[in-house]
Amino acid sequence: MKSSQRSRIDPFIVMDIMERAQAIEQKGHSVVHMEVGQPGTSAPKAAKEFLKASLESNPMGYTVALGLPDLRKKIAELYGDWYGLDIDWNRIIITSGSSAGFILAFTALFEQADKVGLANPGYPSYRQIMKTLNIEPVLINTAERNKFQPNPSELSEHTINGLLIASPGNPTGCMIERDPLSELIDYCNNKKISLISDEIYHGIQYQMKPSTVLEFSDSCYVINSFSKYFSMTGWRIGWMVVPKEHVRIIERIQQNMFICASHASQIVALGAFESKNELEKNLETYKENRTKLLSALPKMGLGNIAPPDGAFYLYVDISEFSSDSYDFAKRMLDIGGVAITPGIDFDPINGNSMIRLSYARSTPEILNGIERIKIFMNGKKYIQ
């Protein structure tokens, strides 16, 4: 059977690594999972209890396309707690994870053949989703001196209709500071560039607090999720904040593409707001894991690391040891028993000299991973 041209996108390599790791585990071997951006904890206890209680009386049918009003109001309150903002809850749309949010945003904002700027390195699914919608991703090569985030000077070299930013970013964990963010928003507004901000890692930060684009403009799209800070990856529940005049646009697309986000997942998300202490405990674990890795990796010759302001990743230069990050990752998995993600997943241009390590698991798991990486590195210092 014939397949469409737009379906011929690249694989999400981290998922291939997960499958490879699973095959090793099925043979009876242990693997330390540092490949996937997934908390090692489950959904918060209060969230699961909230769903359990609701199942007794709620048939969990469709919700309205925009999502449960109570959940949208709770998210609006979050913007008050985190940023001191008074966001109209009617601007918030509940989505089936951030992935559905990107599909909705790209469909609402861009025509076929429009060009959308993406920071390189960046989350690979951005560009693959765009390709399936016949939107052209334009990679903006970024520099470590700018925390791997785009700036107006770099954007001026390209003709684009839109820009997608992420702060903290994946794979780097780097943030855009307030003044550069304000300048970027002004540039996009002046050039009539539609701006989408992926803020999925907000809440997971260390020395500095991230800013939302909503502090500077109401003419942007924000996409967020319960996956990371709220530790609810598999529940596939997220949200968007859009300009008031775009709510009905997104609603119509959602009605026809997805109908609504999972009712059960929306109930769990409501319960997650009652779990602040548990979620902050998760954050303390990430902080400890980050500290231990930043101390251990330089001693193995892996000291060139992007500044990890937030999220739960380290983006590490391996150019001294390999020029093929996928091969390096497969060897570390097959020989060392540690699953990591090759940089080529995030950067098709320069990613062969980089790897991403996730430290979202428990501290004992991360310590085990550190010891295994040390053994692997001691025996495998070579240029491949």
For each residue, the residues with C-beta under 8 A, 3 or more apart:
1:
2:
3: 7 8
4: 7 8
5: 8
6: 9 131 132 133 134
7: 3 4 132
8: 3 4 5
9: 6 128 131 132
10: 13 124 128
11: 15 16
12: 15 16 124 125 128 345
13: 10 16 17 124 326 341 342 344 345
14: 17 18 35 36 37 341 345
15: 11 12 18 19
16: 11 12 13 19 20
17: 13 14 20 21 35 329 330 333 339 340 341 342
18: 14 15 21 22 33 35 36 339
19: 15 16 22 23
20: 16 17 23 24 330 333 339
21: 17 18 24 25 31 33 35 333 339
22: 18 19 25 26
23: 19 20 26 27
24: 20 21 27 29 31 333 334 337
25: 21 22 28 29 30 31
26: 22 23
27: 23 24
28: 25
29: 24 25 337
30: 25 337
31: 21 24 25 333 337 338 339
32: 337 338 339 361 365 366 368 369 372
33: 18 21 36 339 358 361 365
34: 338 339 340 357 358 359 361 366 369
35: 14 17 18 21 329 339 340 341 356 358
36: 14 18 33 339 341 358
37: 14 170 228 311 312 313 358 360
38: 227 233 358 360
39: 228 231 233 282 312 360 361
40: 360 361 362 365
41: 231 282
42: 48 231
43: 47 48 230 231 232 235 268 272
44: 47 48 230 231 271 272 274 275 278 279
45: 48 49 275 278
46: 49 50 271 272 274 275 278
47: 43 44 50 51 230 232 268 269 270 271 272 274 275
48: 42 43 44 45 51 52 268 271
49: 45 46 52 53 271
50: 46 47 53 54 267 268 270 271 274
51: 47 48 54 55 264 267 268 271
52: 48 49 55 56
53: 49 50 56
54: 50 51 57 58 60 267
55: 51 52 58 60 264
56: 52 53
57: 54
58: 54 55 263 267
59:
60: 54 55 263 264 267
61: 263
62: 259 260 263
63: 67 68 94 260 261 263 266
64: 67 68 260
65: 251 254 255 258 259 260
66: 72 92 93 94 247 251 254
67: 63 64 71 72 92 93 94 95 239 260 261 266
68: 63 64 71 72 94 263 266 267 270
69: 72 73 89
70: 73 74 270
71: 67 68 74 75 94 266 269 270
72: 66 67 68 69 75 76 89 90 92 93 94 239
73: 69 70 76 77 89
74: 70 71 77 78 270 273
75: 71 72 78 79 89 92 239
76: 72 73 79 80 87 88 89 92
77: 73 74 80 81 273
78: 74 75 81 82 273
79: 75 76 82 83 85 86 87 212 214 241
80: 76 77 83 84 85 86 87
81: 77 78
82: 78 79 202 203 212
83: 79 80 211 212 214 215
84: 80
85: 79 80 212 214 215
86: 79 80
87: 76 79 80 91 92 214 241
88: 76 91 244
89: 69 72 73 75 76 92
90: 72 244 247
91: 87 88 241 242 243 244 247
92: 66 67 72 75 76 87 89 239 240 241
93: 66 67 72 104 239 240 241 242 247 250 251 254
94: 63 66 67 68 71 72 237 238 239 260 261 266 269
95: 67 98 100 101 104 223 237 238 239 240 254 258 261
96: 99 100 236 237 238 258 261 262
97: 100 101 225 227 236 237 238
98: 95 101 102 198 200 223 224 225 227 238
99: 96 102 103 125 129 236 238
100: 95 96 97 103 104 236 238 257 258 261
101: 95 97 98 104 105 223 224 225 238 239 240
102: 98 99 105 106 125 126 129 196 223
103: 99 100 106 107 129 133 257
104: 93 95 100 101 107 108 240 250 253 254 257
105: 101 102 108 109 196 221 223 240 242 250
106: 102 103 109 110 116 129 130 133 135
107: 103 104 110 133 253 257
108: 104 105 242 246 249 250 253
109: 105 106 162 194 196 221
110: 106 107 114 116 133 135 161 162 194
111: 114 161
112: 133 134 135
113: 134 135 136
114: 110 111 135 136 161 162
115: 135 136 137 138 158 159 160 161 162
116: 106 110 130 135 136 137 138 160 161 162 163 164
117: 138 140 150 155 158 160 162 163 164 193
118: 122 126 127 137 138 139 140 163 164
119: 122 140 142 148 149 150 165 166 169
120: 139 140 141 142 347 348 349 350
121: 142 148 169 171 172 315 343 346 347 350 351 354
122: 118 119 126 127 139 166 169 170 171 346 347
123: 126 166 169 170 171 198 346
124: 10 12 13 127 128 345 346
125: 12 99 102 128 129
126: 102 118 122 123 129 130 137 164
127: 118 122 124 130 131 137 139
128: 9 10 12 124 125 131 132
129: 99 102 103 106 125 126 132 133
130: 106 116 126 127 133 135 136 137
131: 6 9 127 128 134 135 137
132: 6 7 9 128 129
133: 6 103 106 107 110 112 129 130
134: 6 112 113 131
135: 106 110 112 113 114 115 116 130 131
136: 113 114 115 116 130
137: 115 116 118 126 127 130 131
138: 115 116 117 118 158 160
139: 118 120 122 127 348 349
140: 117 118 119 120 150 154 155 158
141: 120 154 349 350
142: 119 120 121 146 148 149 150 154
143: 146 148
144: 147 148 306 307
145:
146: 142 143 149 150 151 154 180
147: 144 172 174 175 176 177 306 307 309
148: 119 121 142 143 144 169 172 174 306 315
149: 119 142 146 165 167 169 174 175 176 180
150: 117 119 140 142 146 154 155 163 165 184
151: 146 154 155 180 183 184
152: 155 156 183 184 187
153: 156 157
154: 140 141 142 146 150 151 157 158
155: 117 140 150 151 152 158 160 163 184 187 191 193
156: 152 153
157: 153 154
158: 115 117 138 140 154 155
159: 115
160: 115 116 117 138 155 163 193
161: 110 111 114 115 116 193 194
162: 109 110 114 115 116 117 193 194 195 196
163: 116 117 118 150 155 160 184 188 193 194 195 196
164: 116 117 118 126 195 196 197 198
165: 119 149 150 176 184 195 196 197 198 213
166: 119 122 123 169 170 197 198 199 200 201
167: 149 174 175 176 181 197 199 210 211 310
168: 172 173 174 175 201 202 204 205 210 309 310 311
169: 119 121 122 123 148 149 166 172 173 174 175 311
170: 37 122 123 166 173 201 311 313 346
171: 121 122 123 306 313 315 341 343 345 346 354 356
172: 121 147 148 168 169 306 307 308 313 315
173: 168 169 170 201 306 307 308 309 310 311 312 313 314 315
174: 147 148 149 167 168 169 306 307 308 309
175: 147 149 167 168 169 205 208 210 309 310
176: 147 149 165 167 180 181 184 211
177: 147 180 181 208 211
178: 181 182 211
179: 182 183
180: 146 149 151 176 177 183 184
181: 167 176 177 178 184 185 211 213 216
182: 178 179 185 186 216
183: 151 152 179 180 186 187
184: 150 151 152 155 163 165 176 180 181 187 188 195
185: 181 182 188 189 195 213 216 217 220
186: 182 183 189 190
187: 152 155 183 184 190 191 193
188: 163 184 185 191 193 194 195 220
189: 185 186 192 193 195 217 219
190: 186 187
191: 155 187 188
192: 189
193: 117 155 160 161 162 163 187 188 189
194: 109 110 161 162 163 188 221
195: 162 163 164 165 184 185 188 189 213 217 219 220 221
196: 102 105 109 162 163 164 165 220 221 222 223
197: 164 165 166 167 212 213 220 221 222 223
198: 98 123 164 165 166 223 224
199: 166 167 202 210 212 213 222 223 224
200: 98 166 223 224 225 227 228 238
201: 166 168 170 173 204 205 210 228 229 310 311
202: 82 168 199 205 210 212 224 229 310
203: 82 228 229 230 279 283
204: 168 201 228 229 283 286 310 311 312
205: 168 175 201 202 208 209 210 309 310
206: 287 290 308 309 310
207: 309
208: 175 177 205 309 310
209: 205
210: 167 168 175 199 201 202 205 309 310
211: 83 167 176 177 178 181 215 216
212: 79 82 83 85 197 199 202 215 222
213: 165 181 185 195 197 199 216 217 220 222
214: 79 83 85 87 217 218 220 222 241
215: 83 85 211 212
216: 181 182 185 211 213
217: 185 189 195 213 214 220
218: 214 243 244
219: 189 195 243
220: 185 188 195 196 197 213 214 217 243
221: 105 109 194 195 196 197 240 241 242 243 246
222: 196 197 199 212 213 214 240 241 242
223: 95 98 101 102 105 196 197 198 199 200 238 239 240
224: 98 101 198 199 200 202 238 239 240 241
225: 97 98 101 200 228 237 238 239
226: 229 230 232 235 237 238 265 268 269 272
227: 38 97 98 200 230 231 232 233 235 237 238
228: 37 39 200 201 203 204 225 231 233 311 312
229: 201 202 203 204 226 279 283
230: 43 44 47 203 226 227 269 272 275 279
231: 39 41 42 43 44 227 228 279 282
232: 43 47 226 227 235 237 265 268 269 272
233: 38 39 227 228
234:
235: 43 226 227 232 262 265 268 269
236: 96 97 99 100 261 262 265
237: 94 95 96 97 225 226 227 232 261 262 265 266 268 269
238: 94 95 96 97 98 99 100 101 200 223 224 225 226 227 261
239: 67 72 75 92 93 94 95 101 223 224 225
240: 92 93 95 101 104 105 221 222 223 224 250
241: 79 87 91 92 93 214 221 222 224
242: 91 93 105 108 221 222 246 247 249 250
243: 91 218 219 220 221 246 247
244: 88 90 91 218 247
245: 248 249
246: 108 221 242 243 249 250
247: 66 90 91 93 242 243 244 250 251
248: 245 251 252
249: 108 242 245 246 252 253
250: 93 104 105 108 240 242 246 247 253 254
251: 65 66 93 247 248 254 255
252: 248 249 255 256
253: 104 107 108 249 250 256 257
254: 65 66 93 95 104 250 251 257 258 259 260
255: 65 251 252 259
256: 252 253
257: 100 103 104 107 253 254
258: 65 95 96 100 254 261
259: 62 65 254 255
260: 62 63 64 65 67 94 254 263
261: 63 67 94 95 96 100 236 237 238 258 265 266
262: 96 235 236 237 265 266
263: 58 60 61 62 63 68 260 266 267
264: 51 55 60 267 268
265: 226 232 235 236 237 261 262 268 269
266: 63 67 68 71 94 237 261 262 263 269 270
267: 50 51 54 58 60 68 263 264 270 271
268: 43 47 48 50 51 226 232 235 237 264 265 271 272
269: 47 71 94 226 230 232 235 237 265 266 272 273
270: 47 50 68 70 71 74 266 267 273
271: 44 46 47 48 49 50 51 267 268 274 275
272: 43 44 46 47 226 230 232 268 269 275 279
273: 74 77 78 269 270 276
274: 44 46 47 50 271
275: 44 45 46 47 230 271 272 278 279
276: 273 279 280
277: 280 281
278: 44 45 46 275 281 282
279: 44 203 229 230 231 272 275 276 282 283
280: 276 277 283 284
281: 277 278 284 285
282: 39 41 231 278 279 285 286
283: 203 204 229 279 280 286 287
284: 280 281 287 288
285: 281 282 288 289 362 363
286: 204 282 283 289 290 312 359 360
287: 206 283 284 290 291
288: 284 285 291 292 363
289: 285 286 292 293 312 359 360 361 363 366
290: 206 286 287 293 294 308 312 314 359
291: 287 288 294 295
292: 288 289 295 296 363 366 367 370
293: 289 290 296 297 314 357 359 366 370
294: 290 291 297 298 305 308 314
295: 291 292 298 299
296: 292 293 299 300 370 373 374
297: 293 294 300 302 303 305 314 316 373
298: 294 295 301 302 303
299: 295 296
300: 296 297 373 374 377 378
301: 298 320 321 377 381
302: 297 298 305 316 317 318 373 377
303: 297 298
304: 316 317
305: 294 297 302 308 314 315 316 317
306: 144 147 148 171 172 173 174 314 315
307: 144 147 172 173 174
308: 172 173 174 206 290 294 305 311 313 314 315
309: 147 168 173 174 175 205 206 207 208 210
310: 167 168 173 175 201 202 204 205 206 208 210
311: 37 168 169 170 173 201 204 228 308
312: 37 39 173 204 228 286 289 290 358 359 360
313: 37 170 171 172 173 308 356 357 358 359
314: 173 290 293 294 297 305 306 308 356 357 359
315: 121 148 171 172 173 305 306 308 343 346 354 355 356
316: 297 302 304 305 354 355 356 357
317: 302 304 305 320 353 354
318: 302 321 322 325 328 343 353 354 355
319: 322 323 353
320: 301 317 381
321: 301 318 328 377 380 381 382 383 384
322: 318 319 325 327 328 352 353 382 383 384
323: 319 352 353 383 384
324: 327 328 352 384
325: 318 322 328 329 342 343 344 351 352 353 354 355
326: 13 329 330 342 344 352
327: 322 324 330 331 384
328: 318 321 322 324 325 331 332 342 355 384
329: 17 35 325 326 332 333 339 340 341 342 355
330: 17 20 326 327 333 334
331: 327 328 334 335 336 376 380
332: 328 329 335 336 338 339 340 373 376
333: 17 20 21 24 31 329 330 336 337 338 339 340
334: 24 330 331
335: 331 332 376 379 380
336: 331 332 333 372 373 375 376
337: 24 29 30 31 32 333 372
338: 31 32 34 332 333 369 372 373 376
339: 17 18 20 21 31 32 33 34 35 36 329 332 333
340: 17 34 35 329 332 333 355 356 357
341: 13 14 17 35 36 171 329 345 346 355 356 357 358
342: 13 17 325 326 328 329 345 351 352 354 355 356
343: 121 171 315 318 325 346 347 350 351 352 353 354 355 356
344: 13 325 326 347 348 351 352
345: 12 13 14 124 171 341 342 351 356
346: 121 122 123 124 170 171 315 341 343 351 354 356
347: 120 121 122 343 344 350 351 354
348: 120 139 344 351
349: 120 139 141
350: 120 121 141 343 347 353 354
351: 121 325 342 343 344 345 346 347 348 354
352: 322 323 324 325 326 342 343 344
353: 317 318 319 322 323 325 343 350
354: 121 171 315 316 317 318 325 342 343 346 347 350 351
355: 315 316 318 325 328 329 340 341 342 343
356: 35 171 313 314 315 316 340 341 342 343 345 346
357: 34 293 313 314 316 340 341 369
358: 33 34 35 36 37 38 312 313 341 361
359: 34 286 289 290 293 312 313 314 366
360: 37 38 39 40 286 289 312
361: 32 33 34 39 40 289 358 365 366 369
362: 40 285 365 366
363: 285 288 289 292 366 367
364: 367 368
365: 32 33 40 361 362 368 369
366: 32 34 289 292 293 359 361 362 363 369 370
367: 292 363 364 370 371
368: 32 364 365 371 372
369: 32 34 338 357 361 365 366 372 373
370: 292 293 296 366 367 373 374
371: 367 368 374 375
372: 32 336 337 338 368 369 375 376
373: 296 297 300 302 332 336 338 369 370 376 377
374: 296 300 370 371 377 378
375: 336 371 372 378 379
376: 331 332 335 336 338 372 373 379 380
377: 300 301 302 321 373 374 380 381
378: 300 374 375 381
379: 335 375 376
380: 321 331 335 376 377
381: 301 320 321 377 378
382: 321 322
383: 321 322 323
384: 321 322 323 324 327 328
